[in-house]
Structures are given as structure tokens and as C-alpha cells.
Amino acid sequence: MSNGISLAISFVVVIAIAILIGKRFRLSSRYERKEKVLTPWNSLDQGIDPTENDASK
């Protein structure tokens, strides 16, 4: 019985540490950042027609 309790406590501690590390470093934000420069290719992804800006040249 004490092995089960110590295993459960260890599991809770490991999960808590993993959650704290995940919140601290924000690993998912690295993959979700927006482009700083809007290229014609990226503007197509956002639904902007890049040829409208080129018509005035």
C-alpha cells in the first residue's frame, strides 16, 4: 500500500513540474508566432491579393 501511495505522489510531482516548466518557457508560442514581414506568399495565406498593390507600379 505504501508503494502505491509513494508512486501516486511521485506521479503528481512529476506532472506538476512538467506543467510549471511548460508555463515558464511557453514552448508552443515558438510555433505560433506571426511573420514580421508580409511577403506576397504570406499575404495569400491571409486572403490578401498581392496583385492589387503591384497594379499601381
Rosetta constraint file for C-alpha pairs under 8 A:
AtomPair CA 1 CA 5 HARMONIC 6.47 0.50
AtomPair CA 2 CA 6 HARMONIC 6.09 0.50
AtomPair CA 3 CA 7 HARMONIC 6.02 0.50
AtomPair CA 4 CA 8 HARMONIC 6.14 0.50
AtomPair CA 5 CA 9 HARMONIC 6.18 0.50
AtomPair CA 6 CA 10 HARMONIC 6.07 0.50
AtomPair CA 7 CA 11 HARMONIC 6.12 0.50
AtomPair CA 8 CA 12 HARMONIC 6.24 0.50
AtomPair CA 9 CA 13 HARMONIC 6.20 0.50
AtomPair CA 10 CA 14 HARMONIC 6.17 0.50
AtomPair CA 11 CA 15 HARMONIC 6.20 0.50
AtomPair CA 12 CA 16 HARMONIC 6.09 0.50
AtomPair CA 13 CA 17 HARMONIC 6.17 0.50
AtomPair CA 14 CA 18 HARMONIC 6.17 0.50
AtomPair CA 15 CA 19 HARMONIC 6.22 0.50
AtomPair CA 16 CA 20 HARMONIC 6.19 0.50
AtomPair CA 17 CA 21 HARMONIC 6.11 0.50
AtomPair CA 18 CA 22 HARMONIC 6.12 0.50
AtomPair CA 19 CA 23 HARMONIC 6.23 0.50
AtomPair CA 20 CA 24 HARMONIC 6.05 0.50
AtomPair CA 21 CA 25 HARMONIC 6.22 0.50
AtomPair CA 22 CA 26 HARMONIC 5.73 0.50
AtomPair CA 22 CA 27 HARMONIC 6.53 0.50
AtomPair CA 26 CA 30 HARMONIC 7.61 0.50
AtomPair CA 27 CA 31 HARMONIC 7.90 0.50
AtomPair CA 28 CA 32 HARMONIC 6.75 0.50
AtomPair CA 29 CA 33 HARMONIC 6.20 0.50
AtomPair CA 38 CA 42 HARMONIC 5.90 0.50
AtomPair CA 38 CA 43 HARMONIC 6.16 0.50
AtomPair CA 39 CA 43 HARMONIC 6.09 0.50
AtomPair CA 40 CA 44 HARMONIC 6.38 0.50
AtomPair CA 40 CA 50 HARMONIC 5.42 0.50
AtomPair CA 41 CA 45 HARMONIC 6.84 0.50
AtomPair CA 42 CA 46 HARMONIC 6.61 0.50
AtomPair CA 43 CA 47 HARMONIC 6.30 0.50
AtomPair CA 43 CA 48 HARMONIC 5.03 0.50
AtomPair CA 43 CA 49 HARMONIC 6.90 0.50
AtomPair CA 43 CA 50 HARMONIC 6.55 0.50
AtomPair CA 44 CA 48 HARMONIC 5.34 0.50
AtomPair CA 44 CA 49 HARMONIC 6.19 0.50
AtomPair CA 44 CA 50 HARMONIC 7.05 0.50
AtomPair CA 50 CA 54 HARMONIC 6.93 0.50
AtomPair CA 51 CA 55 HARMONIC 6.30 0.50
AtomPair CA 52 CA 56 HARMONIC 7.72 0.50
AtomPair CA 53 CA 57 HARMONIC 7.87 0.50
